[in-house]
């Protein structure tokens, strides 16, 4: 009789442990699914950023080529070209500082 009670007790404990283990495995599965979804979302975001960087690189390359052609074609007006370049830089930095000062306020 003692042996039956002992077996029943062990059986009961085993079922409880199996249930606890099952809950933990289910929780881990949910974590794995969440990680997979988050990874896919981040990969998509990185791909979009890569495309944006590529398009910006092409835009900057074309702009550099245009500036080079402008400088080469305007050798006689190099003073005017320098003034224009410095003027654009000044305007750019002025706008940058105005925006950054408003953001910090």
Biopython code that builds the backbone (N, CA, C, O; Angstrom):
import numpy as np
from Bio.PDB.StructureBuilder import StructureBuilder

atoms = [
    (1, "UNK", "N", (0.812, -1.181, 0.000)),
    (1, "UNK", "CA", (0.000, 0.000, 0.000)),
    (1, "UNK", "C", (0.863, 1.255, 0.000)),
    (1, "UNK", "O", (0.575, 2.219, -0.709)),
    (2, "UNK", "N", (1.908, 1.232, 0.790)),
    (2, "UNK", "CA", (2.823, 2.367, 0.832)),
    (2, "UNK", "C", (3.469, 2.600, -0.528)),
    (2, "UNK", "O", (3.722, 3.730, -0.946)),
    (3, "UNK", "N", (3.721, 1.493, -1.189)),
    (3, "UNK", "CA", (4.356, 1.610, -2.497)),
    (3, "UNK", "C", (3.415, 2.266, -3.500)),
    (3, "UNK", "O", (3.867, 3.057, -4.327)),
    (4, "UNK", "N", (2.114, 1.963, -3.451)),
    (4, "UNK", "CA", (1.128, 2.590, -4.334)),
    (4, "UNK", "C", (1.006, 4.082, -4.047)),
    (4, "UNK", "O", (0.934, 4.892, -4.971)),
    (5, "UNK", "N", (0.982, 4.441, -2.768)),
    (5, "UNK", "CA", (0.911, 5.860, -2.403)),
    (5, "UNK", "C", (2.156, 6.602, -2.885)),
    (5, "UNK", "O", (2.083, 7.733, -3.367)),
    (6, "UNK", "N", (3.279, 5.946, -2.743)),
    (6, "UNK", "CA", (4.537, 6.558, -3.161)),
    (6, "UNK", "C", (4.554, 6.750, -4.674)),
    (6, "UNK", "O", (4.978, 7.796, -5.167)),
    (7, "UNK", "N", (4.096, 5.744, -5.404)),
    (7, "UNK", "CA", (4.032, 5.840, -6.864)),
    (7, "UNK", "C", (3.063, 6.935, -7.301)),
    (7, "UNK", "O", (3.340, 7.690, -8.233)),
    (8, "UNK", "N", (1.913, 7.009, -6.607)),
    (8, "UNK", "CA", (0.937, 8.051, -6.935)),
    (8, "UNK", "C", (1.511, 9.446, -6.666)),
    (8, "UNK", "O", (1.307, 10.375, -7.447)),
    (9, "UNK", "N", (2.216, 9.571, -5.572)),
    (9, "UNK", "CA", (2.826, 10.851, -5.227)),
    (9, "UNK", "C", (3.888, 11.242, -6.256)),
    (9, "UNK", "O", (3.948, 12.391, -6.693)),
    (10, "UNK", "N", (4.707, 10.291, -6.628)),
    (10, "UNK", "CA", (5.744, 10.545, -7.635)),
    (10, "UNK", "C", (5.096, 10.884, -8.971)),
    (10, "UNK", "O", (5.548, 11.785, -9.678)),
    (11, "UNK", "N", (4.035, 10.158, -9.313)),
    (11, "UNK", "CA", (3.311, 10.407, -10.556)),
    (11, "UNK", "C", (2.712, 11.819, -10.561)),
    (11, "UNK", "O", (2.779, 12.529, -11.564)),
    (12, "UNK", "N", (2.133, 12.207, -9.441)),
    (12, "UNK", "CA", (1.541, 13.535, -9.312)),
    (12, "UNK", "C", (2.610, 14.626, -9.461)),
    (12, "UNK", "O", (2.397, 15.617, -10.159)),
    (13, "UNK", "N", (3.751, 14.437, -8.806)),
    (13, "UNK", "CA", (4.845, 15.404, -8.906)),
    (13, "UNK", "C", (5.376, 15.489, -10.336)),
    (13, "UNK", "O", (5.697, 16.570, -10.831)),
    (14, "UNK", "N", (5.460, 14.337, -10.985)),
    (14, "UNK", "CA", (5.928, 14.324, -12.373)),
    (14, "UNK", "C", (4.972, 15.089, -13.282)),
    (14, "UNK", "O", (5.413, 15.837, -14.155)),
    (15, "UNK", "N", (3.658, 14.906, -13.085)),
    (15, "UNK", "CA", (2.671, 15.633, -13.891)),
    (15, "UNK", "C", (2.772, 17.146, -13.655)),
    (15, "UNK", "O", (2.656, 17.935, -14.592)),
    (16, "UNK", "N", (2.986, 17.536, -12.404)),
    (16, "UNK", "CA", (3.140, 18.965, -12.103)),
    (16, "UNK", "C", (4.386, 19.533, -12.778)),
    (16, "UNK", "O", (4.357, 20.625, -13.347)),
    (17, "UNK", "N", (5.462, 18.786, -12.706)),
    (17, "UNK", "CA", (6.703, 19.242, -13.333)),
    (17, "UNK", "C", (6.567, 19.313, -14.851)),
    (17, "UNK", "O", (7.074, 20.234, -15.491)),
    (18, "UNK", "N", (5.873, 18.321, -15.416)),
    (18, "UNK", "CA", (5.648, 18.335, -16.866)),
    (18, "UNK", "C", (4.813, 19.556, -17.249)),
    (18, "UNK", "O", (5.081, 20.206, -18.260)),
    (19, "UNK", "N", (3.805, 19.863, -16.439)),
    (19, "UNK", "CA", (2.961, 21.038, -16.702)),
    (19, "UNK", "C", (3.782, 22.326, -16.608)),
    (19, "UNK", "O", (3.660, 23.206, -17.460)),
    (20, "UNK", "N", (4.609, 22.434, -15.582)),
    (20, "UNK", "CA", (5.479, 23.611, -15.440)),
    (20, "UNK", "C", (6.450, 23.732, -16.609)),
    (20, "UNK", "O", (6.666, 24.815, -17.152)),
    (21, "UNK", "N", (7.028, 22.594, -16.982)),
    (21, "UNK", "CA", (7.952, 22.590, -18.108)),
    (21, "UNK", "C", (7.233, 22.978, -19.396)),
    (21, "UNK", "O", (7.778, 23.715, -20.218)),
    (22, "UNK", "N", (6.025, 22.490, -19.569)),
    (22, "UNK", "CA", (5.233, 22.821, -20.751)),
    (22, "UNK", "C", (4.956, 24.323, -20.823)),
    (22, "UNK", "O", (5.027, 24.917, -21.899)),
    (23, "UNK", "N", (4.643, 24.931, -19.688)),
    (23, "UNK", "CA", (4.403, 26.377, -19.661)),
    (23, "UNK", "C", (5.671, 27.148, -20.008)),
    (23, "UNK", "O", (5.624, 28.137, -20.740)),
    (24, "UNK", "N", (6.800, 26.693, -19.484)),
    (24, "UNK", "CA", (8.062, 27.372, -19.768)),
    (24, "UNK", "C", (8.444, 27.240, -21.237)),
    (24, "UNK", "O", (8.928, 28.194, -21.846)),
    (25, "UNK", "N", (8.225, 26.055, -21.805)),
    (25, "UNK", "CA", (8.527, 25.842, -23.222)),
    (25, "UNK", "C", (7.620, 26.715, -24.082)),
    (25, "UNK", "O", (8.068, 27.289, -25.074)),
    (26, "UNK", "N", (6.357, 26.816, -23.709)),
    (26, "UNK", "CA", (5.424, 27.674, -24.438)),
    (26, "UNK", "C", (5.861, 29.131, -24.381)),
    (26, "UNK", "O", (5.794, 29.847, -25.380)),
    (27, "UNK", "N", (6.306, 29.563, -23.212)),
    (27, "UNK", "CA", (6.793, 30.929, -23.053)),
    (27, "UNK", "C", (8.031, 31.167, -23.921)),
    (27, "UNK", "O", (8.144, 32.203, -24.575)),
    (28, "UNK", "N", (8.955, 30.210, -23.925)),
    (28, "UNK", "CA", (10.149, 30.331, -24.763)),
    (28, "UNK", "C", (9.792, 30.370, -26.246)),
    (28, "UNK", "O", (10.413, 31.098, -27.021)),
    (29, "UNK", "N", (8.794, 29.588, -26.633)),
    (29, "UNK", "CA", (8.345, 29.590, -28.026)),
    (29, "UNK", "C", (7.809, 30.965, -28.396)),
    (29, "UNK", "O", (8.104, 31.482, -29.473)),
    (30, "UNK", "N", (7.019, 31.559, -27.503)),
    (30, "UNK", "CA", (6.491, 32.898, -27.770)),
    (30, "UNK", "C", (7.617, 33.922, -27.882)),
    (30, "UNK", "O", (7.571, 34.808, -28.735)),
    (31, "UNK", "N", (8.630, 33.801, -27.018)),
    (31, "UNK", "CA", (9.783, 34.697, -27.109)),
    (31, "UNK", "C", (10.491, 34.531, -28.449)),
    (31, "UNK", "O", (10.873, 35.517, -29.080)),
    (32, "UNK", "N", (10.664, 33.296, -28.879)),
    (32, "UNK", "CA", (11.339, 33.034, -30.149)),
    (32, "UNK", "C", (10.551, 33.629, -31.315)),
    (32, "UNK", "O", (11.140, 34.190, -32.240)),
    (33, "UNK", "N", (9.236, 33.509, -31.275)),
    (33, "UNK", "CA", (8.395, 34.080, -32.334)),
    (33, "UNK", "C", (8.507, 35.600, -32.330)),
    (33, "UNK", "O", (8.612, 36.218, -33.389)),
    (34, "UNK", "N", (8.484, 36.201, -31.148)),
    (34, "UNK", "CA", (8.622, 37.657, -31.050)),
    (34, "UNK", "C", (9.979, 38.123, -31.578)),
    (34, "UNK", "O", (10.068, 39.134, -32.276)),
    (35, "UNK", "N", (11.026, 37.384, -31.242)),
    (35, "UNK", "CA", (12.364, 37.735, -31.722)),
    (35, "UNK", "C", (12.424, 37.624, -33.239)),
    (35, "UNK", "O", (13.020, 38.474, -33.901)),
    (36, "UNK", "N", (11.813, 36.586, -33.792)),
    (36, "UNK", "CA", (11.803, 36.416, -35.245)),
    (36, "UNK", "C", (11.090, 37.580, -35.923)),
    (36, "UNK", "O", (11.587, 38.120, -36.912)),
    (37, "UNK", "N", (9.932, 37.970, -35.402)),
    (37, "UNK", "CA", (9.182, 39.084, -35.990)),
    (37, "UNK", "C", (9.970, 40.386, -35.893)),
    (37, "UNK", "O", (10.005, 41.172, -36.839)),
    (38, "UNK", "N", (10.595, 40.606, -34.754)),
    (38, "UNK", "CA", (11.383, 41.829, -34.566)),
    (38, "UNK", "C", (12.588, 41.839, -35.506)),
    (38, "UNK", "O", (12.939, 42.884, -36.054)),
    (39, "UNK", "N", (13.216, 40.690, -35.691)),
    (39, "UNK", "CA", (14.355, 40.591, -36.598)),
    (39, "UNK", "C", (13.936, 40.876, -38.030)),
    (39, "UNK", "O", (14.637, 41.585, -38.752)),
    (40, "UNK", "N", (12.806, 40.333, -38.446)),
    (40, "UNK", "CA", (12.313, 40.599, -39.803)),
    (40, "UNK", "C", (12.019, 42.084, -39.988)),
    (40, "UNK", "O", (12.316, 42.656, -41.037)),
    (41, "UNK", "N", (11.434, 42.705, -38.964)),
    (41, "UNK", "CA", (11.111, 44.130, -39.048)),
    (41, "UNK", "C", (12.391, 44.962, -39.145)),
    (41, "UNK", "O", (12.457, 45.916, -39.921)),
    (42, "UNK", "N", (13.403, 44.600, -38.360)),
    (42, "UNK", "CA", (14.667, 45.333, -38.410)),
    (42, "UNK", "C", (15.384, 45.116, -39.734)),
    (42, "UNK", "O", (15.980, 46.051, -40.269)),
    (43, "UNK", "N", (15.340, 43.906, -40.272)),
    (43, "UNK", "CA", (15.962, 43.654, -41.571)),
    (43, "UNK", "C", (15.297, 44.480, -42.662)),
    (43, "UNK", "O", (15.972, 45.016, -43.540)),
    (44, "UNK", "N", (13.974, 44.582, -42.605)),
    (44, "UNK", "CA", (13.253, 45.395, -43.586)),
    (44, "UNK", "C", (13.655, 46.861, -43.454)),
    (44, "UNK", "O", (13.864, 47.546, -44.455)),
    (45, "UNK", "N", (13.761, 47.335, -42.224)),
    (45, "UNK", "CA", (14.173, 48.715, -41.978)),
    (45, "UNK", "C", (15.592, 48.959, -42.499)),
    (45, "UNK", "O", (15.862, 49.991, -43.114)),
    (46, "UNK", "N", (16.491, 48.013, -42.252)),
    (46, "UNK", "CA", (17.864, 48.158, -42.736)),
    (46, "UNK", "C", (17.930, 48.147, -44.258)),
    (46, "UNK", "O", (18.718, 48.887, -44.847)),
    (47, "UNK", "N", (17.118, 47.322, -44.898)),
    (47, "UNK", "CA", (17.086, 47.307, -46.362)),
    (47, "UNK", "C", (16.601, 48.646, -46.904)),
    (47, "UNK", "O", (17.145, 49.160, -47.881)),
    (48, "UNK", "N", (15.573, 49.210, -46.264)),
    (48, "UNK", "CA", (15.083, 50.522, -46.694)),
    (48, "UNK", "C", (16.152, 51.595, -46.504)),
    (48, "UNK", "O", (16.324, 52.464, -47.358)),
    (49, "UNK", "N", (16.864, 51.533, -45.389)),
    (49, "UNK", "CA", (17.941, 52.503, -45.156)),
    (49, "UNK", "C", (19.046, 52.344, -46.189)),
    (49, "UNK", "O", (19.612, 53.336, -46.649)),
    (50, "UNK", "N", (19.358, 51.109, -46.556)),
    (50, "UNK", "CA", (20.384, 50.856, -47.560)),
    (50, "UNK", "C", (19.985, 51.477, -48.894)),
    (50, "UNK", "O", (20.813, 52.086, -49.571)),
    (51, "UNK", "N", (18.722, 51.323, -49.269)),
    (51, "UNK", "CA", (18.237, 51.923, -50.513)),
    (51, "UNK", "C", (18.309, 53.441, -50.444)),
    (51, "UNK", "O", (18.680, 54.089, -51.423)),
    (52, "UNK", "N", (17.960, 54.016, -49.298)),
    (52, "UNK", "CA", (18.035, 55.469, -49.134)),
    (52, "UNK", "C", (19.477, 55.960, -49.244)),
    (52, "UNK", "O", (19.745, 56.972, -49.893)),
    (53, "UNK", "N", (20.404, 55.241, -48.609)),
    (53, "UNK", "CA", (21.806, 55.640, -48.692)),
    (53, "UNK", "C", (22.322, 55.533, -50.123)),
    (53, "UNK", "O", (23.081, 56.390, -50.576)),
    (54, "UNK", "N", (21.918, 54.494, -50.831)),
    (54, "UNK", "CA", (22.341, 54.348, -52.222)),
    (54, "UNK", "C", (21.835, 55.501, -53.075)),
    (54, "UNK", "O", (22.585, 56.060, -53.875)),
    (55, "UNK", "N", (20.563, 55.862, -52.908)),
    (55, "UNK", "CA", (20.014, 56.960, -53.710)),
    (55, "UNK", "C", (20.672, 58.285, -53.341)),
    (55, "UNK", "O", (20.917, 59.114, -54.216)),
    (56, "UNK", "N", (20.961, 58.495, -52.055)),
    (56, "UNK", "CA", (21.649, 59.724, -51.649)),
    (56, "UNK", "C", (23.079, 59.760, -52.180)),
    (56, "UNK", "O", (23.580, 60.820, -52.553)),
    (57, "UNK", "N", (23.727, 58.614, -52.212)),
    (57, "UNK", "CA", (25.084, 58.555, -52.754)),
    (57, "UNK", "C", (25.089, 58.951, -54.223)),
    (57, "UNK", "O", (25.945, 59.720, -54.659)),
    (58, "UNK", "N", (24.138, 58.431, -54.982)),
    (58, "UNK", "CA", (24.044, 58.771, -56.403)),
    (58, "UNK", "C", (23.768, 60.263, -56.565)),
    (58, "UNK", "O", (24.362, 60.918, -57.422)),
    (59, "UNK", "N", (22.869, 60.800, -55.743)),
    (59, "UNK", "CA", (22.549, 62.225, -55.811)),
    (59, "UNK", "C", (23.787, 63.075, -55.525)),
    (59, "UNK", "O", (24.059, 64.034, -56.246)),
    (60, "UNK", "N", (24.537, 62.728, -54.479)),
    (60, "UNK", "CA", (25.745, 63.488, -54.143)),
    (60, "UNK", "C", (26.823, 63.343, -55.217)),
    (60, "UNK", "O", (27.546, 64.297, -55.505)),
    (61, "UNK", "N", (26.928, 62.172, -55.798)),
    (61, "UNK", "CA", (27.902, 61.960, -56.861)),
    (61, "UNK", "C", (27.564, 62.822, -58.071)),
    (61, "UNK", "O", (28.451, 63.434, -58.667)),
    (62, "UNK", "N", (26.287, 62.874, -58.435)),
    (62, "UNK", "CA", (25.869, 63.710, -59.560)),
    (62, "UNK", "C", (26.104, 65.188, -59.260)),
    (62, "UNK", "O", (26.523, 65.944, -60.137)),
    (63, "UNK", "N", (25.836, 65.594, -58.035)),
    (63, "UNK", "CA", (26.061, 66.988, -57.647)),
    (63, "UNK", "C", (27.543, 67.336, -57.723)),
    (63, "UNK", "O", (27.909, 68.409, -58.202)),
    (64, "UNK", "N", (28.391, 66.431, -57.250)),
    (64, "UNK", "CA", (29.832, 66.659, -57.327)),
    (64, "UNK", "C", (30.290, 66.779, -58.776)),
    (64, "UNK", "O", (31.115, 67.634, -59.099)),
    (65, "UNK", "N", (29.757, 65.927, -59.646)),
    (65, "UNK", "CA", (30.122, 66.000, -61.063)),
    (65, "UNK", "C", (29.683, 67.327, -61.674)),
    (65, "UNK", "O", (30.416, 67.917, -62.468)),
    (66, "UNK", "N", (28.496, 67.796, -61.313)),
    (66, "UNK", "CA", (28.026, 69.090, -61.831)),
    (66, "UNK", "C", (28.914, 70.227, -61.349)),
    (66, "UNK", "O", (29.247, 71.132, -62.115)),
    (67, "UNK", "N", (29.297, 70.177, -60.069)),
    (67, "UNK", "CA", (30.180, 71.221, -59.544)),
    (67, "UNK", "C", (31.539, 71.188, -60.234)),
    (67, "UNK", "O", (32.111, 72.236, -60.533)),
    (68, "UNK", "N", (32.050, 70.001, -60.484)),
    (68, "UNK", "CA", (33.327, 69.892, -61.198)),
    (68, "UNK", "C", (33.218, 70.482, -62.595)),
    (68, "UNK", "O", (34.119, 71.195, -63.038)),
    (69, "UNK", "N", (32.121, 70.192, -63.299)),
    (69, "UNK", "CA", (31.926, 70.762, -64.636)),
    (69, "UNK", "C", (31.794, 72.277, -64.571)),
    (69, "UNK", "O", (32.299, 72.983, -65.444)),
    (70, "UNK", "N", (31.115, 72.782, -63.540)),
    (70, "UNK", "CA", (30.958, 74.222, -63.378)),
    (70, "UNK", "C", (32.304, 74.887, -63.149)),
    (70, "UNK", "O", (32.595, 75.936, -63.726)),
    (71, "UNK", "N", (33.122, 74.275, -62.307)),
    (71, "UNK", "CA", (34.433, 74.849, -62.014)),
    (71, "UNK", "C", (35.322, 74.814, -63.254)),
    (71, "UNK", "O", (36.031, 75.779, -63.540)),
    (72, "UNK", "N", (35.286, 73.711, -63.983)),
    (72, "UNK", "CA", (36.120, 73.588, -65.183)),
    (72, "UNK", "C", (35.664, 74.562, -66.262)),
    (72, "UNK", "O", (36.499, 75.181, -66.922)),
    (73, "UNK", "N", (34.365, 74.710, -66.452)),
    (73, "UNK", "CA", (33.861, 75.579, -67.520)),
    (73, "UNK", "C", (33.991, 77.058, -67.175)),
    (73, "UNK", "O", (34.016, 77.896, -68.076)),
    (74, "UNK", "N", (34.075, 77.392, -65.902)),
    (74, "UNK", "CA", (34.147, 78.796, -65.495)),
    (74, "UNK", "C", (35.525, 79.157, -64.951)),
    (74, "UNK", "O", (35.631, 79.785, -63.897)),
    (75, "UNK", "N", (36.562, 78.772, -65.648)),
    (75, "UNK", "CA", (37.913, 79.109, -65.185)),
    (75, "UNK", "C", (38.083, 80.629, -65.082)),
    (75, "UNK", "O", (38.739, 81.128, -64.168)),
    (76, "UNK", "N", (37.487, 81.351, -66.027)),
    (76, "UNK", "CA", (37.636, 82.808, -66.000)),
    (76, "UNK", "C", (36.822, 83.425, -64.868)),
    (76, "UNK", "O", (37.160, 84.506, -64.384)),
    (77, "UNK", "N", (35.762, 82.759, -64.442)),
    (77, "UNK", "CA", (34.917, 83.271, -63.368)),
    (77, "UNK", "C", (35.149, 82.499, -62.066)),
    (77, "UNK", "O", (34.205, 82.272, -61.308)),
    (78, "UNK", "N", (36.370, 82.102, -61.806)),
    (78, "UNK", "CA", (36.642, 81.297, -60.611)),
    (78, "UNK", "C", (36.369, 82.078, -59.329)),
    (78, "UNK", "O", (35.978, 81.497, -58.317)),
    (79, "UNK", "N", (36.577, 83.396, -59.372)),
    (79, "UNK", "CA", (36.298, 84.215, -58.197)),
    (79, "UNK", "C", (34.802, 84.173, -57.878)),
    (79, "UNK", "O", (34.414, 84.029, -56.719)),
    (80, "UNK", "N", (33.981, 84.298, -58.896)),
    (80, "UNK", "CA", (32.529, 84.245, -58.716)),
    (80, "UNK", "C", (32.101, 82.871, -58.202)),
    (80, "UNK", "O", (31.233, 82.773, -57.335)),
    (81, "UNK", "N", (32.707, 81.817, -58.734)),
    (81, "UNK", "CA", (32.381, 80.461, -58.293)),
    (81, "UNK", "C", (32.733, 80.272, -56.818)),
    (81, "UNK", "O", (31.964, 79.661, -56.076)),
    (82, "UNK", "N", (33.872, 80.784, -56.389)),
    (82, "UNK", "CA", (34.259, 80.687, -54.967)),
    (82, "UNK", "C", (33.280, 81.448, -54.086)),
    (82, "UNK", "O", (32.876, 80.957, -53.032)),
    (83, "UNK", "N", (32.899, 82.651, -54.517)),
    (83, "UNK", "CA", (31.925, 83.419, -53.735)),
    (83, "UNK", "C", (30.600, 82.664, -53.610)),
    (83, "UNK", "O", (29.995, 82.632, -52.538)),
    (84, "UNK", "N", (30.161, 82.065, -54.703)),
    (84, "UNK", "CA", (28.919, 81.285, -54.661)),
    (84, "UNK", "C", (29.049, 80.100, -53.711)),
    (84, "UNK", "O", (28.136, 79.829, -52.931)),
    (85, "UNK", "N", (30.170, 79.396, -53.769)),
    (85, "UNK", "CA", (30.370, 78.230, -52.898)),
    (85, "UNK", "C", (30.387, 78.649, -51.433)),
    (85, "UNK", "O", (29.739, 78.016, -50.599)),
    (86, "UNK", "N", (31.122, 79.711, -51.114)),
    (86, "UNK", "CA", (31.158, 80.187, -49.727)),
    (86, "UNK", "C", (29.796, 80.702, -49.281)),
    (86, "UNK", "O", (29.401, 80.517, -48.130)),
    (87, "UNK", "N", (29.088, 81.343, -50.188)),
    (87, "UNK", "CA", (27.744, 81.834, -49.862)),
    (87, "UNK", "C", (26.796, 80.691, -49.532)),
    (87, "UNK", "O", (26.049, 80.758, -48.556)),
    (88, "UNK", "N", (26.828, 79.645, -50.347)),
    (88, "UNK", "CA", (25.968, 78.488, -50.081)),
    (88, "UNK", "C", (26.331, 77.822, -48.757)),
    (88, "UNK", "O", (25.447, 77.420, -48.000)),
    (89, "UNK", "N", (27.619, 77.704, -48.478)),
    (89, "UNK", "CA", (28.047, 77.114, -47.198)),
    (89, "UNK", "C", (27.574, 77.963, -46.027)),
    (89, "UNK", "O", (27.097, 77.436, -45.023)),
    (90, "UNK", "N", (27.709, 79.294, -46.160)),
    (90, "UNK", "CA", (27.263, 80.187, -45.093)),
    (90, "UNK", "C", (25.763, 80.047, -44.854)),
    (90, "UNK", "O", (25.319, 79.960, -43.709)),
    (91, "UNK", "N", (24.989, 80.024, -45.928)),
    (91, "UNK", "CA", (23.529, 79.881, -45.794)),
    (91, "UNK", "C", (23.184, 78.537, -45.161)),
    (91, "UNK", "O", (22.310, 78.462, -44.296)),
    (92, "UNK", "N", (23.865, 77.481, -45.587)),
    (92, "UNK", "CA", (23.612, 76.160, -45.025)),
    (92, "UNK", "C", (23.875, 76.143, -43.525)),
    (92, "UNK", "O", (23.042, 75.659, -42.758)),
    (93, "UNK", "N", (25.032, 76.669, -43.092)),
    (93, "UNK", "CA", (25.351, 76.681, -41.658)),
    (93, "UNK", "C", (24.420, 77.593, -40.872)),
    (93, "UNK", "O", (24.084, 77.296, -39.726)),
    (94, "UNK", "N", (24.002, 78.700, -41.478)),
    (94, "UNK", "CA", (23.062, 79.593, -40.814)),
    (94, "UNK", "C", (21.737, 78.878, -40.556)),
    (94, "UNK", "O", (21.194, 78.944, -39.453)),
    (95, "UNK", "N", (21.226, 78.202, -41.568)),
    (95, "UNK", "CA", (19.971, 77.448, -41.408)),
    (95, "UNK", "C", (20.154, 76.341, -40.376)),
    (95, "UNK", "O", (19.271, 76.111, -39.550)),
    (96, "UNK", "N", (21.293, 75.654, -40.418)),
    (96, "UNK", "CA", (21.570, 74.585, -39.457)),
    (96, "UNK", "C", (21.552, 75.111, -38.023)),
    (96, "UNK", "O", (20.925, 74.517, -37.146)),
    (97, "UNK", "N", (22.236, 76.219, -37.792)),
    (97, "UNK", "CA", (22.284, 76.768, -36.431)),
    (97, "UNK", "C", (20.930, 77.291, -35.983)),
    (97, "UNK", "O", (20.581, 77.167, -34.809)),
    (98, "UNK", "N", (20.159, 77.875, -36.896)),
    (98, "UNK", "CA", (18.820, 78.343, -36.526)),
    (98, "UNK", "C", (17.922, 77.175, -36.128)),
    (98, "UNK", "O", (17.195, 77.247, -35.138)),
    (99, "UNK", "N", (17.981, 76.110, -36.904)),
    (99, "UNK", "CA", (17.147, 74.937, -36.602)),
    (99, "UNK", "C", (17.608, 74.274, -35.308)),
    (99, "UNK", "O", (16.782, 73.887, -34.481)),
    (100, "UNK", "N", (18.927, 74.138, -35.126)),
    (100, "UNK", "CA", (19.414, 73.474, -33.908)),
    (100, "UNK", "C", (19.127, 74.310, -32.664)),
    (100, "UNK", "O", (18.879, 73.751, -31.596)),
    (101, "UNK", "N", (19.155, 75.633, -32.779)),
    (101, "UNK", "CA", (18.849, 76.463, -31.608)),
    (101, "UNK", "C", (17.365, 76.393, -31.253)),
    (101, "UNK", "O", (17.010, 76.446, -30.076)),
    (102, "UNK", "N", (16.504, 76.275, -32.247)),
    (102, "UNK", "CA", (15.068, 76.137, -31.971)),
    (102, "UNK", "C", (14.749, 74.771, -31.378)),
    (102, "UNK", "O", (13.854, 74.650, -30.542)),
    (103, "UNK", "N", (15.478, 73.742, -31.808)),
    (103, "UNK", "CA", (15.242, 72.398, -31.278)),
    (103, "UNK", "C", (15.673, 72.302, -29.821)),
    (103, "UNK", "O", (15.028, 71.615, -29.030)),
    (104, "UNK", "N", (16.753, 72.981, -29.458)),
    (104, "UNK", "CA", (17.247, 72.893, -28.087)),
    (104, "UNK", "C", (16.427, 73.755, -27.129)),
    (104, "UNK", "O", (16.477, 73.544, -25.917)),
    (105, "UNK", "N", (15.682, 74.710, -27.650)),
    (105, "UNK", "CA", (14.858, 75.580, -26.779)),
    (105, "UNK", "C", (13.596, 74.913, -26.342)),
    (105, "UNK", "O", (12.803, 75.510, -25.613)),
]
sb = StructureBuilder()
sb.init_structure("model")
sb.init_model(0)
sb.init_chain("A")
sb.init_seg("    ")
for serial, (resi, resn, name, xyz) in enumerate(atoms, 1):
    if name == "N":
        sb.init_residue(resn, " ", resi, " ")
    sb.init_atom(name, np.array(xyz, "f"), 0.0, 1.0, " ", f" {name:<3s}", serial, name[0])
structure = sb.get_structure()
